């Protein structure tokens, strides 16, 4: 849940606060949990919604906590398989770095889609926009991501 909050708010201290507040909110609202989805999914939705609500309060010029999202690539050895894994990790770091540099709504939409695993309908509910707008934002975000990755 901490990583979910961190990917949205991009600040470790805020993510910790949001996670604690979300757990507290879930605990106090436990009687509203109907069991229609797993408890983890219900809690994750609370964390995502609380993260998005609090994102506007954060200094948008804060440093990117990219090093908190992915572990650092270890020194490569002569082992070919180890080098292959390092190369894959570097590509993953590049993609995450580029996602973090996108416009706010693009970054949030792609994070919810690819990292958190929400579908477009759920993303439209979370972001408070129409399904049509969600499709447009995701499409434009993908285009922007691909353009930046090619640079």
N, C-alpha and C positions, 0 to 999 in steps of 0.2 A: 504494500500500500504506500510505503514511503517512496519507492521508485516511481509509482504512478503519479503521486503528487509532485515529485521532483521534476519529472519530464514535462509537466504542465507549467509549473511556476518558475522553474529554472533557478531556484535558490534553496540551498539545503536547510537554512534556518526556518524559512517559511514552510517548506515541505514537512519538517518535523512538527511545527505548530498545527498545520492543517491536518496531518495524520492524527495527532492527539485529539484535536477538536472533532474530527470525523468519528473516531472511536467512541468518544464521549456522546456525540449525537446519536450514533447507532445504539449505544447502550441505553440511553434514555428513551429511544423510540423502538426498542426491541419488540414491544407489543404490537407494532404495526407490521412487523415481518410476517408475511402470510405463507412463506414457503413456496411461492410460485416459481422462484428461481433459487439457486443455491445461495447459502448465506454469504459466501465469498463474493459472488456477483453482486448481491445487494449491497454489501459493504463497499465494494469497489465503486459502485455507482455513486454512493454517498461521497467517497473520497474525490472522485472526478468532479462532481458537481460543486463540492466545497472548494476544490482547487480552482476551478474556473471562476467561481464567485470572488475568490480572493486575489486572483491574478491581476485584476485592475488596480489593486492597492500597492502592487510591487513596483519598485523602481525599475523601469524598463531598460535602464543602462547598466544593470548589474552584470557582472562577469558571467560568462557561460560556464556552468559547472560540468562541462563535457567529461572531465576526468572522473567525475562521480558516476556518470552513466555507464562507462565502459572501463574495464580494467586495462591497465597499460600493457602494451605489447612487450613480452619478455625478450631478452637478447636472443637472437637466433643462433641456432647451433648448426652443425653440418648436416643434421638429419633432414632429409627431404620432406618428410611428412610434417615435421615441426615448422619448416619454412613455409609450407603450404598453408598451415593454420595461421601463421603470423600474417601472411599476405591477405588471407580472408578477413582477419581481424582489422587490418589496416583499411580494407575496403569498407567494412562495417563502420569504423570510426569516421571515415570520410562521409558516408551517407548520413550518419547521425549529426555530424558537424554541419552539413549542408541543410538538413531539416531544421536545425536550431537557428539557422540564419534566415529562414523564410519569414514572410510576413506573419504576424500573430495568428490570424485565422487559418492560414495555410498550415502553419506548424501544428496548431492544435488539432485540426482535422486529420492530418497525416499521422500524428501521434495516436489519436484515438483509433484510426483505421488500422494501421500497420503494427503498432507497438502494443496497444491495449486490446485490439481484436474486436472492436465494436463494428457492427454493420452500419450502412448508411442511414437506415431508419433511426437507430439508436443515437447516432451522431447528431442527426437533426433535432432530436429531443433534447440531448445534452446541451447543444449549442443554442437551442431556442430559435432555430431557423426552419424554413420549409424544406421538405425533401428535395425540391428542385434546386434551391439555393445550395443545399449540401452537395448535390451532384456537381454543380458548377464549381464550387469551391474546391472539391476534391480533384476535379479535372484540371483546373488551373494550377492547383498546388503540385500535381504530378508533372505538369508541363514545366513549371518553374523549377522543380527539383531536377528534372532531366536536363534542363538548360544549364543549371549551375554545375551539375555533375560533369557535363561535357567540357566546361571551361577549364 
